[in-house]
Amino acid sequence: MTPTPTEVVQKLLANTTNADVLNDLVAPDATYVSLNYSNPSLTKILPYAGSHEKTGPQAIIDTFSTVNTIWANEAFDVHALFGSGENVAVFGSFTYRSRTLEKACTSPFSIWCKVNGEGKVTYMQFMEDTLGSTDTFKKEGRGKYIVFPEKGEFEL
């Protein structure tokens, strides 16, 4: 019996470091979008960020392997997981601590997956607070920002 799309995604999230399980659950031509479609500046900090079109399970395997290399996972909590047809949505929060600077970040996350009738993930998109997560690697210095010209610039 083919598992439901929500069961597939639950199993994927329970096995993010198990390449054998991910290879079984993710279609060979699946697309994975991590944090954005394309942001070269972000990719310098988080090399897995961006769109991985039709790369199958390897992009997901590489992402979670890198995440576990650069951060200690202190918490990863799913608050809601539900589906409609092939679509599955997941909402939760995580706390990661950078292994280089020992800085922690707690962030909400959201995941959107599409699961085909064979029980394979064909699309996965993962979003988080990238300003917070990348700040765990920020050693020193401040960035200058201007959002509303009438309010002037500010530093973070």
N, C-alpha and C positions, 0 to 999 in steps of 0.2 A: 504494500500500500504506500502510495506517495505521501510524504508528509505535507502538512499545510504550509503555506508561505510563512506564517508566523512561527511555526515550529522550526523551519529551516533557518530563519534569522536568529531565533533563540539559540540554536545549536552552533551557528557561526560565532555568535558573541561569546559563547561558553568555551570556544576552542580557537581563539585568535592566534595562538602560538603553535597550533598543531597543523602543520602543512598538509598532512595526509587528509585531515578532515576538511580543510579549506579547499583542497583540490577536488574533493568529492562533492562539496556543496556549491561551488562556484563554476559557472559555465566557462568553457575554454575561451570564449570570445566576449566575456563580460567586460563592462566598462566600470571603472572606479574613479570617482571624483573625490579628492581629498582636500577639503577646506576652501577651495576656489577652483576656477577653471584654469587660470594661468596668472601667476604673480611671481616673476623672477626674483624679486627681493625676498619674498617669503620662502621661496625654494632654496635660497642660500642658507636659511636657518633650518627649515624643515624640508629636506630634500625630496620627500615623498609628496609634497603639496602639488596640487594641480590635477588636470584630467589625464587619465590613463585609458585611452580609447581602445577597446577591444583587446586588452592585454590579459584578460582572464584572471585566474586566482593569484598570479605572481605579484601583481601590484598590491593586493591586499596583504599577502604574506610579507612582502618587503616592508610595507608600512608598519604593520604591527611588530615586526622584528626590530625595526629602527626605533619605534616608540619605546619598546622594552629595553633597548640599548641606551637611549639617551635620558630616559626618565625612570624613576621608581614609581610604580603604580600603587598609590596608597589607598585608593578607592575608585571603584567603577560601578556605579549604581544605576540600574534601569528603573525609571519611575513609571513609564508607560510604554507598552508595546502592543500595537494593534494593526489589523490589516483589513483591506477591502480588495477583493480580487487578487491580482498579482502584486499589489502595492502593500508594503509594510512600513510603518513609521515607528521609530523608537525615540524616546526622549529620556534624558537622564542627566547625571552629573559625574564628574570624575575629579580626583585630586592626583596630580602628578608632581613629583619632586625631581628637579634636574639633577643628574648624577655629577655634573661638572661644578655647579655653584651651590647645590643644595637648596635652591629656591623652590617653593611650592606654588602651585596654582590650582584653584578649584574653579571648574568651568562647567556650565551647562553644555550638553551636546545634543545633536539630533542626527538621526540616520534615516535615510529613505532608501529602501531596497525594492527592486522588482524581482519576483520569483516566477519562473515559467511553470508550465504544467507538468514538467518533469522533476520539479523540486530543485531547480538550479537557480542561483542568484545570477541574473543577467545584468543588473545595474545596482551600484551601491554609491551613495553620496554621504559623506561624513562631515559635519560642521561643528565648530567649537569656537570659543573665544580665543582667537589667534593672537590678539594683543596681549592677553594674559599669559597664554602658554609660551609665547616667544620671549616675554619678559623674564622667564625663569633662566634664560641664557644671557641676559643683558648684564654685562660686567660693570660698565660705568657709562657716564655720559647721559645726555638728555636730548630728546628730539623736540624740534619746534614745530608747532601746528598753527594753522589759521583755518577756522571753520566758518566763523561769521566775521567778515572784515570789520564791521562796526565794533566788535568786541576786542579786536586786536589779536595778536599772537600769544600763545602760551607754551610752556615747556612741560614735558612729562619725562 
